[in-house]
Every structure is written in C-alpha cells, then in structure tokens.
C-alpha cells in the first residue's frame, strides 16, 4: 500500500489521485469528516480531483454515513479493512490519503480497539464542568493510559471533550485485548511538506473560495434537515464556526476571522501529529509540495519501487 499524508491545503489528494490514475490505484480516504454525506464543501471533498485527465479514480470511505452521527476510529478501522480487501481482491493498488493522523496510524499500526458505549453516569458528572476543566481531565487520563488516541481537536468543544474522556475512561477500565483484531498494514508513507507561508496563503484562499461556493448554504441545508446545531458544531472547524454564524451567535466577519485562525492552528496540529508518528517509528518520505506534479508522482513511484518492487 501507498500512504500519502499531509496537512490541509497541501495538495495531497491531487497527488494521490494522479499517482493512482497512473498505476491503477484506488483511493482509501483517511479523513474523519469526509465520511459524512452532504457535508461536501465544508469537509473539502474536492471530488473533481479524482478525475485525472479523463480517468475517474475510484475512491472509498467518502459519503458512507449520515450527518449527525458520531463516526469514530473503531468504525473507520472496520470499514477500512473491508475497503482494502475489496481493492486488493480486484488487483488494485490501495492508496490511503488523508490528514487525520489518528485514522492513518490506527490502520498502519493495527491498534486493537473496542466500541465505546455511552456512559450516562460519567456524562452527568461532567456536565457542569468548563472546557478547560475537561481538557485537564482528558490530559491526565491520556498520561495514565499512555494514549495517543486523541489530540487537541478533541477538546475544541465541550461535547467532543466529554466524548474523548468517555473513550479514555473506557479504555482505562477494560483490557484492550478484548478489542477487535486488526493487523497493521505495510505501507510506504509519503508526506507532502508545504512551507508555513504558502500553507497559510492556500488555507485563506481556499476558505474564501468555499464560502463563495456556498458553504453557508450547505450548512443551512443540514440544519433544515433537522440536524441540531450542537451536532454540527461537534464536527469542528467550518461546521462549528459557520453554524454559529447561521444561528446568529456570531457575525460574518468574526466567523471568517476565527475560522481562518482555527484552520491555521489545525494544520499546525496535523504536522505535529505527523512528526510524532516519526518519533513513534514510522518512516515518512517527505516531498516538497511546490514541485511539479510529474516530479511528485515520479518521487512516489521511485520510493515504492525501491522499497516494495515494481508497481
């Protein structure tokens, strides 16, 4: 398998699709929000990227669950295994691509995971606590568990922080040997490296374009379906801030400014996770995002041939 990872706005999807189109690959998305149907603009699905010179690159793990649900890494690991087996059975080359480091690492390392049920008593005990207090509780639990199961995106709302605490508490109290068996997958890993200034420029330009393309209307439509505002804000970033604007809690200018800052911070956290993967033993071959596409595709091919034989 080939894995192509990188922060938001690095061009990783276009590279993965170009490589897959050339060598008979199929994309296995590793994005925690692109699994949701009708959440297209805000999650940056950019489905046009999968049409490469008239070749429609097959993709998986996008548009597989309904908005309002709480998809998680346990479910992703299960669904990835099925999609991976399907691609391999047809002789295709699996190309995992995304920016959700936890999902990528759970697949490559083969974490043993369990479905975590709702703990009503725990939730009741946490309901009056502030976000900083919840963050402190989660941090202590992670230290006790030796866990890499969550990062700062899990504490950008009270609801997400409570769920993260619920998960860590469950894993503290249960033997992980009970979890589903999942064998780690051998993969070369390509990291798309983009300079800070260029990354910030792309993020800002893409945010303006997404708003122009109708991101506000997309979120209004989801609310009109009956999805509660708090369920949309759970997904963070675009869905958090634009929902706050749509329901009248924030001005348009404040929404844009705060969302832009949040996405920049998110991209920085993504890179922190990927560097942490290297410290945890993963070998990532970094490539300059600014290289021409042909050179980037050749780079991926050369690394693959060197480590695994011909594509």
N, C-alpha and C positions, 0 to 999 in steps of 0.2 A: 504494500500500500504506500501511497504518497500522501503526506500531510502538508498542507500549505496554510500557515497561520500568520497573523499579523494584526496590528491594531486597526480600529475603524478608519476608513478612508485611505488605506494603504494600497488598495488595488489588488488585494489577494484573490478576490472572486474572479476578476477578469483574467488573472494569471492562471488560476486553477482551471478555468473553462478553456483557455487557449491551449494549455497542456493536454487536457482531456480530449479536446477535439482532434489534436494531432495524433494521439496514441491510443485512441479507443477507450478512454476513461469515462467514468461516471462520477458525478459529484455527490459526496455524502456531506451534507451541511452540518456544521458544528456551531450553530447559533441558537442560543436559548430562547430567542423571541421569534425567529422566522418560522418556528413550528406552527404558529397561530395563523389560522385562516383570516383573511380580510384585514389583517394588520400588515399592510404591504409597504406603504410609503414610510411610516414611522420606523419600521424594522430594517429598511434599506434592502429589500429583497433583490432589487435590480435584476429582475428576471431576463432583461434584454441581454445581459452579459453571457447568458447560456446559449445565445445564438452567435456562433463564431463563423463568419464568412459563409452563412447558409447552412452550417452544420448545427443541428439542435442537440446540445449536450444534455444527456439525461441527468436529472438531479433527484435527490431523495431527502427525506426528513424536513421538507418545507411544506407548509399548509397541511399539517396532519392532525391538528387538534383545534377545538373551538376556543375563541376568545372568552375570557372569564375563568377558564380553568387554570390550575396551578401545575403545569408540566414541570418535571424535575429530572435530576440527573439519573436516578434509578430507571425512570421510564425511557430516558434517552439511551442509556446503555442497552436496554432491552430492544428498543426499536432499531438502534444502530446495528446490533448483531443480526437482526433479520434482513435489513437492507444490504449489509455487507455480504451475507451469504447469498443473497439473490444476485448481486453483481458478479461475484466470483463464479457462481454456478453457470452463468452465461458467458464466461470467458472475458469479462470486462476487467478493467483496472480500476480499483477503488481509489478515489482521490478525496480525502477528507479535507474540507476547507471551512475555516471559520475563525472567530475571535473569542469564543467562550472557552477560556483556558481550562476550566474545570471539566467541561464535557470532553475536550480533547484528551486531557490527562486521564480521565476515568476510562476511556477506551484504550489508550495506549498502554496504560499500566495494569488495567484489569482490576479495578477496585471491586471488592466484594461489598455490595450494597443491599440494603433492605428497604422495602416500602415503609415509610414512617407515618403512622396514623395520627390523627388529631388527638391532642392531649388537652381536654377541656379544663381540667383542674389547673394544669400549668398555665394555660392561656388566661384563665381567670386571675391567677396570682400575678400575672404580668400586665394586666390591662390598664393599671393606673401608673405605670412606670413611663418615664420620658425616654426619648430616643437615645440620649447619652447614657442613661442608666441601663437600657437594654444592650447597648453596644459594649458596655463594661462586662455585663453578664456573659455575653457571647464570647468576648475575648478570653475570659477566664476558662470557659468551657473548652474552647479550642486548644488552649495550652494544656489543660488536663487530658484531653483526648489525643493530643499530638496531631491535630486535624488540619488538613488543607482544604476542607470541604466548602469553605466559604471565603469570600473576600469582601471588600468594602461595599460592593454593590448590594450586598445582602442587608445592609443597615442604612439604606437611603430613605426607607420609610419604616414606620412602626410595625406595619403588618409584615413586611419582609423580615425585620429583625426578630419578631416573635416566632415566625416560622423557622428561621435559622436556629434559634435557641431550642425550639421543639425538636429539630433534627439532631442537634448535638447532644441534647439530653437523652434522646432515644438510643443513640449510638454509645453513650456512656453506660447505659443500663443494660445493653444487650450485646451478646457475643457476635462479632462480625462474621464468625464462621457460619452463622445462620444465613448469611446473605446469599444472594443468587451468585452462582458460579459464572465467572466471565474471564476468559483467557485473554491476556493482553495481546495486542496485535503488533507485529513487527512492521515498522514503517520508517522510511526516511522522512525527515522533517525539514521543511523549507520555511524559513522565517522571512517575511517581507519587511525590510528595515527602511523606515522613512524618517527623514530629519524632522526635528521638532517644528521648525518654522513652516516647512512645507505641509506637514501634517495638520498644523493649526489652520493654514490657509485653506486646505481642502475641506476640513471639517466645517469651517464657516461658510464656504461657498456651497457645500452640499446642503447645509441646513437651510440656507436661503432658497435653494432650488426645491427642496422638499416642501417647504411652506408654499412656494409658488405652484407646486404640482398638486396641492390640495390636501396636505396633511391635516389641516384643521377640519376640513370636511370629512376626512376619513374617520377622525375621532368623534365628530358629531354623529356620524352614522352608526358607530359602535354604541354610543350612548343611547341613540334612538332605538336600537335593538333591545334595550333593556339591561345592558351591562352596567352595573353600578360604577359610579365614578371611582370609588375606592378600589374596585377590581382592576380598573385601567391604570390607576396610579401605581398599583403593585408592580407593574412591568417596568417602571422607572423611566428615566431619560425623557424621550419625546412624549411618551404616554402620560408621564407624571406631570410635566410642565404644561403641555398643551391642554390636557384635561382641566388643570387648574385655571387656565385662561378661559376655556369654553364655559365652565360653570360660574365664571365671574369672580373668582378669588384672586385673579392676577391680571394686570394689564398686558396688552400685547407686547409692549416694549420690555417690560420686566420679564415676561415669558421668554422672549428671544434672548435677552441678555443672560438670564440664569441658566437657560438650557444650553446655550453656547458654552458657558463655563463648565457645566456638568459634563458635556460630551468631551471637552478637552481633558478634564480630570479622569474620565472613564478610559480614554485612550492611554493615558499615562499609567493607569492601574493595569490595563491589559499588558503593557510592556513589562511592568513589574512582575506580573504572573509568569510571563514567558521567560524572563531572566531567572525566576525562581525554578522553573522547570529545568533549566540548565544546571542549577545547583543540585537539583534532585536527580541528576544523572541522565537527562535527555540531551542528545546531541542535536543541536539545531544549526542548519546550514543557512546563514543569513545572506540575503541578496538585496542589492540596492533597488529600492522601488522606482528610482528615476531612470533605470536602464530601459532601452527599447524592449518591447515585448518579445521580439525574436530572441534577443540575448537572454532574457529571463527564462523563456521556455527551454532554450539550449542548456542553461545552467541546471535547471531541474532535471532534464534528461541526462546530462553528464553525471550528476550526483547519483541518480538512480542506477545507471549502468555500472558505475564504479562500485556501488555497494550491493546491488542485487542482480546484476546481469542485465541483459537487454530487455527493453520494454516489450 
